[in-house]
Amino acid sequence: MKKLLLVALALAGAGTSPALAQRHVKHISSWGAHLGRSEKGDYYELSYNAMLTNKLALRASGLRDAGTLGAQGEYSTYQGRLFIAPQLFRIGEFAYVHLLIGAGAGYERTNENRTGELAADANEPQRFTYGPQAGAEVDFFLGNRLSLVATGTKGYLFNNPLIDQWPGNASAGLRYHFR
C-alpha cells in the first residue's frame, strides 16, 4: 500500500511540478475560466490568450455579471473585452505579471424578473455600454500546461450605464496553455 501511495504521489507531482520551458513564448495560446466579484455582484468569465511575442499577449474574453441592486432589482450584464497585455515582470518560471490595457462593450439589463420598483407593466431597462478598461493579471504556473490566474480590472463606461459608471472586477481562475 505504501508503494502504491508513493507511485501515485510521484505521478501526480510529475504533472504539476514547474518545468523550465515554454512559459511565455510566441505562439503559445491559452483558454481560461474565471470566477469573481464585481463591485455590484458576481461574475464568471471565459478568456482566450495568444502570445504575440515573448513578452506581449492579446487577451479576449466574455463575461456575465449578475446581482441585485436596491431599487433597480436584479440585473445582468453581458460583456466582451479585448486587452493588449505587455509583461511587466516575472518571478522565475513560476509567476508572470501582465498589465491589461483595452476596452469592453456590453449589454446590461435591470429590473429582471420584475424585481425592481418599476411598475409591473413597464419595460425592463436595458442599455448597450462601452469604454476603456485597465488592470493587471498574474499567472502562477503549476506546470507547463496549467496555471492559476488572478485578475483585477477597472473601467469607465459610456452611454449612461444603468449599473455602474466605473465598474471594477477581481477574479481567480484556471488557465490551460497549448501550442
Phi and psi in degrees as GROMACS dihedral restraints (atoms count N, CA, C in turn):
[ dihedral_restraints ]
;  ai    aj    ak    al  type     phi  dphi    fc
    3     4     5     6     1   -65.0    20    10
    4     5     6     7     1   -37.9    20    10
    6     7     8     9     1   -66.6    20    10
    7     8     9    10     1   -39.5    20    10
    9    10    11    12     1   -63.9    20    10
   10    11    12    13     1   -42.1    20    10
   12    13    14    15     1   -64.4    20    10
   13    14    15    16     1   -40.7    20    10
   15    16    17    18     1   -63.8    20    10
   16    17    18    19     1   -42.6    20    10
   18    19    20    21     1   -65.4    20    10
   19    20    21    22     1   -42.7    20    10
   21    22    23    24     1   -62.1    20    10
   22    23    24    25     1   -43.2    20    10
   24    25    26    27     1   -65.7    20    10
   25    26    27    28     1   -39.5    20    10
   27    28    29    30     1   -64.3    20    10
   28    29    30    31     1   -43.0    20    10
   30    31    32    33     1   -67.6    20    10
   31    32    33    34     1   -40.8    20    10
   33    34    35    36     1   -64.5    20    10
   34    35    36    37     1   -41.0    20    10
   36    37    38    39     1   -67.2    20    10
   37    38    39    40     1   -33.3    20    10
   39    40    41    42     1   -65.8    20    10
   40    41    42    43     1   -32.3    20    10
   42    43    44    45     1   -80.2    20    10
   43    44    45    46     1   -20.7    20    10
   45    46    47    48     1  -113.5    20    10
   46    47    48    49     1    -7.1    20    10
   48    49    50    51     1   -71.0    20    10
   49    50    51    52     1   137.1    20    10
   51    52    53    54     1   -64.7    20    10
   52    53    54    55     1   125.1    20    10
   54    55    56    57     1  -102.0    20    10
   55    56    57    58     1   153.9    20    10
   57    58    59    60     1   -97.0    20    10
   58    59    60    61     1    61.7    20    10
   60    61    62    63     1  -153.6    20    10
   61    62    63    64     1   140.7    20    10
   63    64    65    66     1    50.5    20    10
   64    65    66    67     1    48.5    20    10
   66    67    68    69     1   -76.0    20    10
   67    68    69    70     1   -60.5    20    10
   69    70    71    72     1  -129.6    20    10
   70    71    72    73     1    82.9    20    10
   72    73    74    75     1  -124.3    20    10
   73    74    75    76     1   157.6    20    10
   75    76    77    78     1   -53.5    20    10
   76    77    78    79     1   138.6    20    10
   78    79    80    81     1    78.7    20    10
   79    80    81    82     1     6.1    20    10
   81    82    83    84     1   -81.3    20    10
   82    83    84    85     1   135.5    20    10
   84    85    86    87     1  -123.5    20    10
   85    86    87    88     1   166.5    20    10
   87    88    89    90     1  -155.1    20    10
   88    89    90    91     1   151.4    20    10
   90    91    92    93     1  -112.5    20    10
   91    92    93    94     1   140.4    20    10
   93    94    95    96     1  -134.9    20    10
   94    95    96    97     1   151.6    20    10
   96    97    98    99     1  -126.9    20    10
   97    98    99   100     1   127.6    20    10
   99   100   101   102     1  -129.2    20    10
  100   101   102   103     1   143.1    20    10
  102   103   104   105     1  -120.9    20    10
  103   104   105   106     1   140.3    20    10
  105   106   107   108     1  -162.4    20    10
  106   107   108   109     1  -173.2    20    10
  108   109   110   111     1  -119.6    20    10
  109   110   111   112     1   135.9    20    10
  111   112   113   114     1   -98.4    20    10
  112   113   114   115     1   179.9    20    10
  114   115   116   117     1   -71.4    20    10
  115   116   117   118     1   -17.4    20    10
  117   118   119   120     1  -115.2    20    10
  118   119   120   121     1   -17.3    20    10
  120   121   122   123     1  -167.3    20    10
  121   122   123   124     1  -154.9    20    10
  123   124   125   126     1  -111.6    20    10
  124   125   126   127     1   153.0    20    10
  126   127   128   129     1  -145.8    20    10
  127   128   129   130     1   161.2    20    10
  129   130   131   132     1  -130.8    20    10
  130   131   132   133     1   152.0    20    10
  132   133   134   135     1  -143.9    20    10
  133   134   135   136     1   142.8    20    10
  135   136   137   138     1  -114.6    20    10
  136   137   138   139     1   134.8    20    10
  138   139   140   141     1  -132.7    20    10
  139   140   141   142     1   156.9    20    10
  141   142   143   144     1  -131.2    20    10
  142   143   144   145     1   129.0    20    10
  144   145   146   147     1  -117.2    20    10
  145   146   147   148     1   140.4    20    10
  147   148   149   150     1  -131.5    20    10
  148   149   150   151     1   124.5    20    10
  150   151   152   153     1   -78.4    20    10
  151   152   153   154     1   117.4    20    10
  153   154   155   156     1   -82.5    20    10
  154   155   156   157     1   -38.3    20    10
  156   157   158   159     1  -137.0    20    10
  157   158   159   160     1  -172.9    20    10
  159   160   161   162     1   -68.8    20    10
  160   161   162   163     1   -18.2    20    10
  162   163   164   165     1  -129.9    20    10
  163   164   165   166     1    12.7    20    10
  165   166   167   168     1  -138.4    20    10
  166   167   168   169     1   128.1    20    10
  168   169   170   171     1  -122.5    20    10
  169   170   171   172     1   157.9    20    10
  171   172   173   174     1  -113.8    20    10
  172   173   174   175     1   128.6    20    10
  174   175   176   177     1  -124.0    20    10
  175   176   177   178     1   123.9    20    10
  177   178   179   180     1  -119.4    20    10
  178   179   180   181     1   141.5    20    10
  180   181   182   183     1  -152.5    20    10
  181   182   183   184     1   161.5    20    10
  183   184   185   186     1  -131.6    20    10
  184   185   186   187     1   139.4    20    10
  186   187   188   189     1  -139.2    20    10
  187   188   189   190     1   158.3    20    10
  189   190   191   192     1  -127.1    20    10
  190   191   192   193     1   122.7    20    10
  192   193   194   195     1  -112.7    20    10
  193   194   195   196     1   136.4    20    10
  195   196   197   198     1  -145.7    20    10
  196   197   198   199     1   152.5    20    10
  198   199   200   201     1   177.8    20    10
  199   200   201   202     1  -162.6    20    10
  201   202   203   204     1  -129.6    20    10
  202   203   204   205     1   129.3    20    10
  204   205   206   207     1  -105.9    20    10
  205   206   207   208     1   149.6    20    10
  207   208   209   210     1   -47.2    20    10
  208   209   210   211     1   -87.1    20    10
  210   211   212   213     1   -75.1    20    10
  211   212   213   214     1   -21.7    20    10
  213   214   215   216     1   -88.6    20    10
  214   215   216   217     1    -5.8    20    10
  216   217   218   219     1    73.2    20    10
  217   218   219   220     1  -155.4    20    10
  219   220   221   222     1   -71.2    20    10
  220   221   222   223     1   147.2    20    10
  222   223   224   225     1  -136.3    20    10
  223   224   225   226     1   162.5    20    10
  225   226   227   228     1  -147.3    20    10
  226   227   228   229     1   146.8    20    10
  228   229   230   231     1  -131.1    20    10
  229   230   231   232     1   135.3    20    10
  231   232   233   234     1  -117.9    20    10
  232   233   234   235     1   125.2    20    10
  234   235   236   237     1  -138.6    20    10
  235   236   237   238     1   141.7    20    10
  237   238   239   240     1  -109.4    20    10
  238   239   240   241     1   138.9    20    10
  240   241   242   243     1  -132.6    20    10
  241   242   243   244     1   147.0    20    10
  243   244   245   246     1  -134.2    20    10
  244   245   246   247     1   125.6    20    10
  246   247   248   249     1  -126.9    20    10
  247   248   249   250     1   147.2    20    10
  249   250   251   252     1   -98.8    20    10
  250   251   252   253     1   134.8    20    10
  252   253   254   255     1  -129.6    20    10
  253   254   255   256     1    86.7    20    10
  255   256   257   258     1   -73.0    20    10
  256   257   258   259     1   143.0    20    10
  258   259   260   261     1   -74.6    20    10
  259   260   261   262     1   126.8    20    10
  261   262   263   264     1   -82.8    20    10
  262   263   264   265     1   -50.4    20    10
  264   265   266   267     1  -165.4    20    10
  265   266   267   268     1   172.3    20    10
  267   268   269   270     1  -139.5    20    10
  268   269   270   271     1   156.9    20    10
  270   271   272   273     1  -114.2    20    10
  271   272   273   274     1    99.5    20    10
  273   274   275   276     1    57.7    20    10
  274   275   276   277     1  -138.1    20    10
  276   277   278   279     1  -104.6    20    10
  277   278   279   280     1    14.4    20    10
  279   280   281   282     1   -99.3    20    10
  280   281   282   283     1   -45.1    20    10
  282   283   284   285     1  -128.4    20    10
  283   284   285   286     1   131.3    20    10
  285   286   287   288     1  -122.3    20    10
  286   287   288   289     1   126.8    20    10
  288   289   290   291     1  -110.4    20    10
  289   290   291   292     1   128.0    20    10
  291   292   293   294     1  -122.1    20    10
  292   293   294   295     1   142.7    20    10
  294   295   296   297     1   -84.0    20    10
  295   296   297   298     1   139.7    20    10
  297   298   299   300     1  -112.9    20    10
  298   299   300   301     1   122.3    20    10
  300   301   302   303     1  -132.3    20    10
  301   302   303   304     1   123.4    20    10
  303   304   305   306     1  -176.3    20    10
  304   305   306   307     1  -150.0    20    10
  306   307   308   309     1  -147.3    20    10
  307   308   309   310     1   160.4    20    10
  309   310   311   312     1  -138.4    20    10
  310   311   312   313     1   154.2    20    10
  312   313   314   315     1  -138.0    20    10
  313   314   315   316     1   140.2    20    10
  315   316   317   318     1  -152.6    20    10
  316   317   318   319     1   175.3    20    10
  318   319   320   321     1  -124.9    20    10
  319   320   321   322     1   128.9    20    10
  321   322   323   324     1  -129.0    20    10
  322   323   324   325     1   148.0    20    10
  324   325   326   327     1  -136.5    20    10
  325   326   327   328     1   141.4    20    10
  327   328   329   330     1  -122.0    20    10
  328   329   330   331     1   174.6    20    10
  330   331   332   333     1    59.6    20    10
  331   332   333   334     1    32.9    20    10
  333   334   335   336     1   -66.8    20    10
  334   335   336   337     1   143.8    20    10
  336   337   338   339     1    58.8    20    10
  337   338   339   340     1    26.0    20    10
  339   340   341   342     1    54.8    20    10
  340   341   342   343     1    43.1    20    10
  342   343   344   345     1   -94.1    20    10
  343   344   345   346     1   -10.3    20    10
  345   346   347   348     1   -88.9    20    10
  346   347   348   349     1  -171.4    20    10
  348   349   350   351     1   -89.9    20    10
  349   350   351   352     1     9.8    20    10
  351   352   353   354     1   -72.7    20    10
  352   353   354   355     1   157.6    20    10
  354   355   356   357     1   -61.7    20    10
  355   356   357   358     1   151.5    20    10
  357   358   359   360     1   -61.2    20    10
  358   359   360   361     1   -27.3    20    10
  360   361   362   363     1   -96.4    20    10
  361   362   363   364     1     2.9    20    10
  363   364   365   366     1   -76.4    20    10
  364   365   366   367     1   152.4    20    10
  366   367   368   369     1   -73.0    20    10
  367   368   369   370     1   152.5    20    10
  369   370   371   372     1   -72.5    20    10
  370   371   372   373     1   125.2    20    10
  372   373   374   375     1   -62.9    20    10
  373   374   375   376     1   133.5    20    10
  375   376   377   378     1  -147.1    20    10
  376   377   378   379     1   156.5    20    10
  378   379   380   381     1  -163.1    20    10
  379   380   381   382     1   147.8    20    10
  381   382   383   384     1   -93.2    20    10
  382   383   384   385     1   136.4    20    10
  384   385   386   387     1  -130.1    20    10
  385   386   387   388     1   162.4    20    10
  387   388   389   390     1  -158.8    20    10
  388   389   390   391     1   157.8    20    10
  390   391   392   393     1   166.9    20    10
  391   392   393   394     1   171.3    20    10
  393   394   395   396     1   -74.6    20    10
  394   395   396   397     1   153.9    20    10
  396   397   398   399     1  -143.0    20    10
  397   398   399   400     1   151.5    20    10
  399   400   401   402     1  -146.6    20    10
  400   401   402   403     1   157.5    20    10
  402   403   404   405     1   178.1    20    10
  403   404   405   406     1  -162.2    20    10
  405   406   407   408     1  -142.0    20    10
  406   407   408   409     1   154.5    20    10
  408   409   410   411     1  -144.9    20    10
  409   410   411   412     1   140.0    20    10
  411   412   413   414     1  -128.7    20    10
  412   413   414   415     1   133.7    20    10
  414   415   416   417     1  -103.9    20    10
  415   416   417   418     1   125.1    20    10
  417   418   419   420     1  -106.9    20    10
  418   419   420   421     1   107.0    20    10
  420   421   422   423     1   -77.2    20    10
  421   422   423   424     1   131.7    20    10
  423   424   425   426     1   -97.8    20    10
  424   425   426   427     1   -15.9    20    10
  426   427   428   429     1  -176.6    20    10
  427   428   429   430     1  -171.0    20    10
  429   430   431   432     1   -69.3    20    10
  430   431   432   433     1   -26.5    20    10
  432   433   434   435     1  -103.3    20    10
  433   434   435   436     1   -21.0    20    10
  435   436   437   438     1  -127.7    20    10
  436   437   438   439     1   136.5    20    10
  438   439   440   441     1  -141.5    20    10
  439   440   441   442     1   150.8    20    10
  441   442   443   444     1   -88.1    20    10
  442   443   444   445     1   140.9    20    10
  444   445   446   447     1  -125.6    20    10
  445   446   447   448     1   134.1    20    10
  447   448   449   450     1  -121.2    20    10
  448   449   450   451     1   130.3    20    10
  450   451   452   453     1  -133.3    20    10
  451   452   453   454     1   140.4    20    10
  453   454   455   456     1  -136.9    20    10
  454   455   456   457     1   130.6    20    10
  456   457   458   459     1  -136.4    20    10
  457   458   459   460     1   157.0    20    10
  459   460   461   462     1  -141.0    20    10
  460   461   462   463     1   141.7    20    10
  462   463   464   465     1  -142.2    20    10
  463   464   465   466     1   179.2    20    10
  465   466   467   468     1  -132.7    20    10
  466   467   468   469     1   132.6    20    10
  468   469   470   471     1  -112.7    20    10
  469   470   471   472     1   137.4    20    10
  471   472   473   474     1   -97.9    20    10
  472   473   474   475     1   172.6    20    10
  474   475   476   477     1    75.8    20    10
  475   476   477   478     1    36.4    20    10
  477   478   479   480     1    47.9    20    10
  478   479   480   481     1    69.8    20    10
  480   481   482   483     1   -61.2    20    10
  481   482   483   484     1   147.8    20    10
  483   484   485   486     1   -82.1    20    10
  484   485   486   487     1   -25.7    20    10
  486   487   488   489     1  -103.0    20    10
  487   488   489   490     1   -54.3    20    10
  489   490   491   492     1  -156.0    20    10
  490   491   492   493     1   126.9    20    10
  492   493   494   495     1   -72.5    20    10
  493   494   495   496     1   -35.3    20    10
  495   496   497   498     1  -119.8    20    10
  496   497   498   499     1    72.8    20    10
  498   499   500   501     1   -70.0    20    10
  499   500   501   502     1   140.4    20    10
  501   502   503   504     1  -125.8    20    10
  502   503   504   505     1   144.7    20    10
  504   505   506   507     1  -135.0    20    10
  505   506   507   508     1   144.4    20    10
  507   508   509   510     1  -138.4    20    10
  508   509   510   511     1   132.2    20    10
  510   511   512   513     1  -146.0    20    10
  511   512   513   514     1   165.7    20    10
  513   514   515   516     1  -133.4    20    10
  514   515   516   517     1   150.1    20    10
  516   517   518   519     1  -167.9    20    10
  517   518   519   520     1  -174.1    20    10
  519   520   521   522     1  -117.2    20    10
  520   521   522   523     1   146.1    20    10
  522   523   524   525     1  -132.5    20    10
  523   524   525   526     1   134.1    20    10
  525   526   527   528     1  -106.8    20    10
  526   527   528   529     1   124.7    20    10
  528   529   530   531     1  -102.8    20    10
  529   530   531   532     1   138.3    20    10
  531   532   533   534     1  -147.4    20    10
  532   533   534   535     1   166.7    20    10
